[in-house]
Amino acid sequence: MDGHNIFAGAFVDRSGYRREDPEWLHAAINSETCLFVPVWGDKCLATGEPLHAVLLDRQDVADFLNEPECIFLGVYRDRPAFALEIDPDRDAPFAEAGEFHDLRYLGSSLPADEANLVAQARALVLWHRAQKYCGRCGALSRAESGGNTRLCIGENCGIRIFPRVDPAIIVLVSDRHRCLLGRQENWPEGRYSTIAGFVEPGESLEDAVQREVLEETNIEIHNIRYHSSQPWPFPSSLMLGFMASALSDSIRLNDGELEDARWFTRKELESGFPKLPYRLSIARRLVDEWLNEHERETPYRTHGIR
């Protein structure tokens, strides 16, 4: 498959074995070659036209550095890279270097490798901020393994806490000539997107795809095909993209999550209404791929589920 989704791509050598080497981490974080990705609140630093991420040197961040809490991201462009959390209650620093932006804005503007790096940094910074205490005993936790886990410091606990990633399916359902899109009430006027939802405990991805489509639109589907995935750092989801074929066409909004759902032809989607998903998301890639497909040879079916 050509290309990849925004935020995805193996651009960072995560060097997992180095996370467990405190001497190497200490030397790396104090070296002249080290890079730092500053995250202020939930925003990342960028500058230029076109935009590029601002990656800082050791001397730039000396006043903000708390070595035990720095997060080792991996080796990037042959240099060790760390995420650096900046207190959101203070004024934005590094104004001479650039401006802090929301990652939803930066994602489709940055080069692919930089988008991948800053998404990883932002996701881990937000996870650490939310995981100061152990979920089992309530004691404080501290960063461990170069900031890629946390360790409960409770006397009778001591469990290792790993970053949370929430799997969610996202699916483009189509029949021979139309695709199924829905919209939520709080979206911009006229915006429609693919069907999506979180995977539940004990559920396979295929089962989640069928369930979400049926719950939200009452459409039965078959021929479920995996497409691609996208790390979605808002704050920590993994979007698992699928294509599927419809077995029915009568829409009913069963669970109230959608304000509306409709079938759209390619001609309608190319007319300017509805507004399509933002290019940042895998949803737009699924829609664009369907738009560019040739007419399906398999006739539309209205009976039975697979």
C-alpha positions in Angstrom: 0.0 0.0 0.0 1.4 3.4 -1.0 2.1 6.0 1.7 1.0 5.9 5.3 -1.4 7.7 7.6 -0.4 10.9 9.4 1.4 10.3 12.7 2.3 6.8 11.5 5.7 5.5 10.2 8.8 3.9 11.8 10.8 7.1 11.7 12.1 6.8 15.3 14.4 3.9 16.3 12.7 3.3 19.7 15.8 1.4 20.9 13.8 -0.4 23.6 16.9 -2.1 25.1 18.4 1.4 25.9 15.4 2.2 28.1 16.8 -0.2 30.7 20.3 1.2 30.6 20.4 4.2 33.1 24.1 4.9 32.4 23.5 5.2 28.7 20.4 7.3 29.3 22.3 9.7 31.6 25.1 10.1 29.1 22.7 10.6 26.2 20.6 13.3 28.0 23.7 15.2 28.9 25.4 14.9 25.5 25.8 17.7 22.9 24.0 15.6 20.3 20.8 15.1 22.3 17.5 16.5 21.0 14.5 17.6 23.1 10.9 17.8 22.0 9.2 20.4 24.2 5.5 19.8 25.0 3.8 22.8 26.7 0.5 21.7 28.0 -0.7 19.7 25.1 1.0 21.8 22.4 4.1 21.3 20.4 6.7 23.8 19.1 7.0 24.6 15.4 8.2 27.4 13.1 8.8 28.3 9.5 7.0 28.3 6.2 6.3 25.5 5.6 6.1 24.5 9.2 8.7 22.2 10.8 9.1 21.0 14.4 11.5 22.8 16.6 13.9 20.3 18.3 16.0 21.8 21.0 19.6 21.1 22.2 20.7 20.4 25.8 21.7 24.0 26.4 18.4 25.3 25.2 16.4 23.4 27.9 18.8 23.6 30.8 16.4 25.7 32.9 13.5 23.2 32.4 15.4 19.9 32.7 14.3 17.4 35.3 16.3 14.4 34.2 14.3 11.6 36.0 11.1 12.8 34.3 12.5 13.1 30.8 11.0 10.6 28.4 13.4 8.8 26.0 11.7 8.6 22.6 14.4 6.8 20.8 17.1 7.6 18.2 16.0 10.2 15.7 18.2 11.3 12.8 21.1 9.5 14.5 20.6 11.5 17.7 19.0 10.5 21.0 15.6 12.3 21.4 13.7 13.0 24.6 10.3 14.5 25.3 10.3 17.4 27.7 7.2 18.4 29.6 6.7 22.2 30.1 4.4 23.3 32.9 1.1 24.5 31.2 0.6 27.1 34.0 3.7 29.1 33.0 4.0 31.3 30.0 5.0 29.6 26.8 8.8 29.5 26.6 11.1 29.5 23.6 9.3 32.3 21.8 12.4 33.2 19.9 12.5 29.6 18.5 8.9 29.2 17.4 5.3 29.0 18.5 3.4 26.2 20.3 0.5 24.8 18.2 -2.2 22.2 18.6 -1.1 18.9 17.1 -4.4 18.7 15.1 -3.1 21.7 13.2 0.5 20.6 13.0 -0.2 17.0 12.0 -0.9 17.6 8.3 1.6 20.5 8.1 4.8 18.9 9.4 7.0 16.5 7.5 5.9 12.9 8.1 8.9 12.0 10.3 8.5 15.1 12.5 4.7 14.5 12.9 5.5 10.9 14.0 8.1 12.1 16.6 6.0 14.9 18.2 2.9 12.7 18.3 4.8 10.2 20.3 6.2 12.9 22.6 2.8 14.5 23.2 1.1 11.2 23.9 3.7 10.1 26.5 3.8 13.5 28.2 0.0 13.5 28.7 0.1 9.9 29.9 2.7 10.7 32.6 0.7 13.8 33.7 -2.4 11.6 34.2 -0.6 8.7 35.8 1.1 10.3 38.9 -0.6 7.8 41.2 -0.9 4.1 41.1 -4.3 2.8 40.0 -4.1 -0.2 42.3 -3.1 1.3 45.7 -3.2 5.0 45.2 0.5 5.6 46.1 2.7 7.9 44.1 4.5 6.5 41.0 7.7 7.6 39.3 9.1 7.4 35.8 10.9 4.2 34.9 12.7 2.8 31.9 13.5 6.2 30.4 10.0 7.4 30.9 8.4 4.6 29.0 6.7 3.1 32.1 6.0 4.2 35.6 6.7 2.4 38.8 4.5 2.5 41.9 6.5 3.4 45.0 4.0 2.1 47.4 5.7 -0.1 50.0 3.4 -3.1 49.5 2.7 -2.6 45.8 5.4 -1.7 43.4 3.6 -2.6 40.2 4.9 -1.4 36.8 2.5 0.8 34.9 2.5 0.8 31.1 1.2 3.5 28.8 -2.4 3.0 27.8 -3.4 2.7 24.2 -7.1 2.5 23.4 -8.0 0.5 20.2 -10.8 1.9 18.1 -12.2 0.7 14.8 -13.1 3.0 11.9 -14.8 1.7 8.8 -15.9 2.8 5.4 -19.1 0.8 4.6 -20.2 0.8 1.0 -22.5 -0.9 -1.5 -21.9 -0.9 -5.2 -22.5 2.8 -5.7 -22.7 4.5 -2.3 -20.9 4.8 1.0 -22.3 5.2 4.5 -21.3 8.3 6.5 -22.6 9.8 9.7 -22.2 12.9 11.7 -22.2 13.8 15.4 -24.2 16.8 16.7 -21.2 18.8 17.9 -19.3 18.6 14.5 -19.1 21.6 12.2 -22.2 22.1 10.0 -22.3 19.7 7.0 -19.4 17.5 8.2 -19.8 13.7 7.8 -17.4 10.9 8.4 -17.0 7.2 8.6 -18.4 5.0 11.4 -16.1 4.5 14.3 -16.0 3.3 17.9 -13.9 1.8 20.7 -13.3 -2.0 20.9 -14.8 -3.5 24.0 -13.2 -6.1 26.3 -13.4 -9.6 24.9 -14.2 -8.4 21.4 -12.3 -9.1 18.2 -11.7 -6.2 15.7 -14.1 -7.8 13.2 -16.8 -8.2 15.8 -16.3 -4.5 16.9 -16.7 -3.4 13.3 -20.0 -5.2 12.8 -21.3 -4.1 16.2 -20.5 -0.4 15.8 -22.1 -0.2 12.4 -25.2 -2.0 13.5 -25.5 -0.1 16.7 -25.1 3.3 15.1 -26.8 2.9 11.8 -28.7 -0.5 11.8 -26.8 -1.5 8.7 -25.6 -5.2 8.4 -22.2 -5.7 6.8 -19.9 -8.5 5.5 -16.6 -8.8 3.6 -14.7 -6.8 6.3 -11.2 -6.0 5.1 -8.4 -4.5 7.1 -7.0 -1.3 5.5 -4.4 0.3 7.8 -3.9 1.8 11.2 -3.2 5.3 12.6 -1.8 6.3 16.0 -4.2 9.0 17.2 -2.6 10.9 20.1 -5.8 12.7 21.3 -4.9 11.5 23.8 -3.9 7.8 23.2 -6.0 5.8 20.7 -5.0 3.5 17.9 -7.4 3.8 15.0 -7.8 0.5 13.1 -9.2 1.2 9.6 -11.4 -1.2 7.7 -13.5 -1.4 4.5 -16.7 -3.4 4.5 -19.6 -4.2 2.2 -23.3 -3.5 3.1 -25.9 -6.3 3.3 -28.8 -3.9 4.0 -29.5 -0.3 3.3 -32.3 0.9 5.7 -30.7 3.3 8.2 -31.9 3.6 11.8 -30.0 5.5 14.5 -30.1 2.8 17.2 -27.9 4.2 20.0 -28.2 8.0 19.6 -24.5 8.6 19.1 -25.1 10.0 15.6 -27.2 13.0 14.8 -27.6 11.7 11.2 -26.4 9.0 8.9 -26.8 8.8 5.1 -25.8 7.0 1.9 -23.8 9.2 -0.5 -22.8 8.5 -4.1 -19.4 9.4 -5.4 -21.0 12.3 -7.4 -22.5 13.7 -4.2 -19.2 13.5 -2.3 -17.4 15.3 -5.1 -20.0 18.1 -5.2 -18.9 19.8 -2.0 -21.6 18.3 0.3 -21.1 16.8 2.6 -17.9 18.2 4.0 -15.5 15.3 4.1 -13.4 14.2 7.1 -10.3 16.3 7.8 -7.2 15.2 5.9 -5.4 14.6 9.2 -7.5 11.5 9.9 -7.5 7.9 8.5 -11.3 8.5 7.9 -10.4 10.8 5.0 -8.0 8.3 3.6 -10.7 5.6 3.6 -13.1 8.0 1.8 -10.6 9.1 -0.7 -9.7 5.6 -1.6 -13.3 4.6 -2.1 -13.8 7.7 -4.3 -10.9 6.6 -6.5 -12.0 3.0 -6.8 -13.6 1.6 -10.0 -17.2 0.5 -9.8 -17.4 -2.8 -7.9 -18.2 -5.8 -9.9 -20.1 -7.6 -7.1 -23.8 -6.6 -7.3 -25.4 -5.0 -4.2 -27.0 -7.6 -1.9 -29.8 -7.1 0.6 -30.1 -10.4 2.3 -28.5 -12.3 5.1 -25.4 -11.5 7.2 -22.2 -13.4 6.5 
